[in-house]
Amino acid sequence: MSRQVPTVPIYGIPFSSMSMEETVEYLIEAIDNKKTTHVITANPIMIMSALDNPDYYRMMRTAELIVPDGAGVVWAASHVGRPVAERVAGFDLMHRLLAFGERRRWKVYLLGTTKDTIETAAEKLQLQYPQVRIVGVRDGFFGPSEDAEVVAQIRAAAPDMLFVARGADTQEPWIAKYKHELGVPLIMGVGGSFDIIAGKLKRAPVLFQRLRLEWFYRLLQEPKRYKRMLALPKFVVKVLRDKDNVTKPRPIP
């Protein structure tokens, strides 16, 4: 693709500095050109995981597009004087792409979470976007021995977009490992989006979003996530301490 993505490096991870509108346009072009594009909607927790785990870091660096989903990423970029255009929330990005997919009758495959949740989410999305063709649905509870079968099913369905919601440790690595075998133009991890669509979780109210407290609202709904959330204050402290080095080049481990 001829268009170059403007990026802001945060600890060596190249975050797109495009606006939501520009991101949608870029991804529409990628789908039209049948260009395999792994989109990571990244947050500070993922950055900290990457800094602690060289394999995860290398995996993130292979993604075709990394967007600043977490408010902490937007803050960090601004704090070090390399601001991004805006937060590009994965939930909103997915809906923007589905809305455009209505015009083109794009095919979509939904993968992840529990069988009940993914099927309910599929039903609701089909009602919301009736011209989008949902060509496959599968829960995310499968192990490495079933990967080949899952990949074959997705290839056979030939979707234009694949949205994946699996565990934090497996979602992006699984996509990175199989993205070229899958043959899908756009593949994006969507975390808890299907739970929200299915009504299992509520999205943070606009006030929480404006105050950059979506993480806190999520924690209130899922207290078991507190250990993962501990990475957030660690990230803030690290950025404050490393201000002059946050955007400097880093060797790939």
WOBEL-V485731 format. One record per pair of residues at least 6 apart in sequence whose ideal C-beta (glycine too) atoms are under 7 Angstrom apart, sorted by the first residue. I is the first residue (numbers start at 1). GAP is how many residues later the second one is. If there is no record, write none. Layout:
BEGIN
i;gap
I;GAP
I;GAP
END
This chain:
BEGIN
i;gap
1;28
1;29
1;32
1;34
3;23
3;26
5;11
5;13
5;21
5;60
6;11
6;12
7;7
7;8
7;9
7;10
8;7
8;9
8;69
8;74
8;76
8;239
9;238
10;37
10;63
10;66
10;67
10;236
10;237
11;36
11;40
11;235
11;239
12;237
12;238
13;34
13;37
13;47
13;48
13;53
14;52
15;27
15;51
15;53
15;58
15;62
15;69
16;7
16;49
16;50
16;51
17;67
17;68
18;8
18;67
19;66
19;67
20;66
20;68
20;72
20;73
20;76
23;44
23;65
23;70
24;72
24;73
24;76
27;10
27;70
27;159
28;72
30;7
30;155
30;156
31;129
31;130
31;154
31;155
34;151
35;150
36;143
36;144
36;149
37;27
37;28
37;148
37;149
38;25
38;26
38;137
38;138
38;141
38;149
39;26
39;28
39;147
39;149
40;20
40;23
40;26
40;132
40;149
41;26
41;28
41;49
41;52
41;147
41;148
42;24
42;26
42;27
42;28
42;31
43;26
43;27
43;29
43;30
44;26
44;28
44;29
44;187
44;188
44;191
45;183
45;186
45;187
47;188
48;183
48;186
48;187
49;7
50;6
50;7
50;10
51;6
54;199
57;196
58;194
58;195
59;113
59;114
59;117
60;6
61;191
62;114
63;113
67;21
67;26
68;6
68;9
68;16
68;19
68;20
69;18
69;19
69;20
69;21
71;16
71;141
71;143
72;160
72;163
72;164
74;10
74;13
76;163
76;170
77;6
77;7
79;160
79;164
80;163
80;166
80;167
82;165
90;98
90;100
90;101
90;103
91;102
91;105
91;112
94;69
94;94
94;96
94;99
97;64
98;27
98;31
98;34
99;30
101;7
101;28
101;31
101;60
102;27
102;29
102;30
105;26
105;28
106;26
106;54
106;55
107;26
107;28
107;51
107;52
107;53
108;24
108;25
108;26
108;27
108;51
108;52
108;53
109;26
109;27
109;45
109;48
109;50
109;53
110;8
110;11
110;12
110;24
110;27
110;53
110;84
111;27
111;29
111;51
111;53
112;6
112;27
112;28
112;52
112;53
112;54
112;82
113;26
113;27
113;52
113;81
113;82
114;25
115;24
117;77
117;78
117;81
117;83
118;19
118;21
118;76
119;18
120;78
121;73
121;76
121;77
122;12
122;15
124;73
124;74
125;9
125;72
126;8
135;22
135;24
136;17
136;18
136;21
136;23
138;12
138;15
140;25
140;26
142;8
147;31
151;27
151;30
151;31
154;8
154;28
154;30
155;27
155;28
159;25
160;25
160;26
161;25
162;20
162;22
162;25
163;25
163;27
164;7
164;11
164;23
164;25
164;26
165;25
165;26
165;27
165;28
165;29
166;8
168;60
171;18
172;17
175;12
175;14
179;8
192;9
195;6
196;6
196;7
201;20
202;19
204;10
204;13
204;14
208;6
208;8
208;9
215;14
215;17
218;7
219;6
219;7
219;10
239;7
END
